[in-house]
Amino acid sequence: MLDAARRPILAAAVFAVLLRVPFMFTGLSTDEGGYAYVAQQWSRGARLYDTAWLDRPQGLLLTYRALLAIDDSGWTVRLGMVLAGAIITVALGAIGWLLAGRAVGNAAAWIYAVVGIAPHLEGITFNGELLAAVPSTVAIALAVRWWRRDASLWWLAGAGLLAGVALTMKQSGIDGIVVGVVVVLLARRGAGLRAAGGVFAAGVAVPLAASALHGISVGWSYYWTALVGYQLSALGGSGSNTGTRLADLGRHAGDIALDLTVIVIVSFFGWRTFDRGGRWLLGAWLLAGFAGINLGGSYWPHYFVQPLPALVLLAAAAVVAVPSVRWRRVLAAVVVLPTLLWLAALALMSPARRADTVPYDALAARDDRIAAVIRASTTPDDRIYVLESEAYLYFAAQRQSPYPYLWGKPIDKIPDALPRLRAMLNSPQRPALVVLDTPPAAVDPSGGIATDLAAHYHLDTVVEGVTILRAN
């Protein structure tokens, strides 16, 4: 029979599932579609980081392959999002319970079940940050269990293993490793520190070593360049300098603020409820989260999903610390109300308005109609290219691209990306169709791509306002 004390956290996990299930069948995002396309190409024999190029580690793609093995139509990708929300809810409740007591754990679980939806941060998409947060948060829960309950070192070994797994989901998923190191330092001295540190490090090393070995097997230069090298080379350049970063942050600041402002303000009042060790842990967790955001550099809203669990835990502690039951409920309502109001508003909207409001739903529906035209006017062996960044179209159309870079940022940052694109358009093996989701001049202000398209392509059709060119 289930322990009554744990029922609130498990009930919160069920509630998290119920809130997220409606979004399993809304349209996939550009990133989700691109990840799904690359995962499918890899499963069909393409060489990862070469002909199937992506700047993400293998753990993310293995997860996508596993979900698509259930059903390859795409809805199972969002099944991953639903499971992620439930798992983080339970793990966060456990961390709160161990650090500050049952009430904080229960509050953290229920608050995350709601605010983890984070509609303006794309919390209802299966982005890399959410995926990495699953093993990171569970790793932290296991490490805290070892620390606060003086448990077996096996708990710490499991924490290290999952912390390493998080880094194979996304390069910024360093939370579990950073917090695990802090926990070991807080818990042990002398020989005990060396033993605990060795166990944790060994756990971290297992998934990272497996990833590195696979990278060697596909070609280390391909692997390193995709995951790390091209980003390092771009530092300071026009695609990744301070001005570009600030412009990206300013462009997305409004969406970020809508989901984080209340949580951040309330979280400030939660610090004093934790002991010294708890404050060190939470400080390290937040530092790792915001460091991960800056590693990406583009400041897309979904990057800010990463520090959300730590902020929720602090906000939950602030809520529980309010002496008056009435005001405690008021503060809890203030924290979850923006998300609940967004959900309630969806129920009252027309289908068209709802599609425009749910992230990526209307865009995916448009792309599905474009994909239907592509499938009808090409054979499965024909290749297409989408200029640029609308990677979901490859997955929806089930057509391959001869060009490896599916998004615009790598084109901005990789020196030979634009010449390689022009060479593809001028080669005898050029794609049968080019979909102009982005004006050529926005990708190549010199006019070179426009010239190449004029020389080798003609207008085929226009679908949903998007021009499709066919090779001469």
Secondary structure, 3 states (H helix, E strand, C coil): CCCHHHHHHHHHHHHHHHHHHHHHHCCCCHHHHHHHHHHHHHHCCCCECCCECCCCCHHHHHHHHHHHHHCCCCHHHHHHHHHHHHHHHHHHHHHHHHHHCHHHHHHHHHHHHHHCCCHHHCCCCCCHHHHHHHHHHHHHHHHHHHHHCCCCHHHHHHHHHHHHHHHHHCCCCCHHHHHHHHHHHHHCCHHHHHHHHHHHHHHHHHHHHHHHHHHHHHCHHHHHHHHHHHHHHHCCCCCCCHHHHHHHHHHHHHHHHHHHHHHHHHHHHHHHHCCHHHHHHHHHHHHHHHHHHHHHCCCCHHHHHCCHHHHHHHHHHHHHHCCCHHHHHHHHHHHHHHHHHHHHHHHHCCHHHHHHHCCCHHHHHHHHHHHHHHHHHCCCCCEEEEECCCCHHHHHHCCECCCCCCCHHHHHHCCCHHHHHHHHHHCCCCCCEEEECCCHHHHCCCCHHHHHHHHHEEEEEEECCEEEEEEC
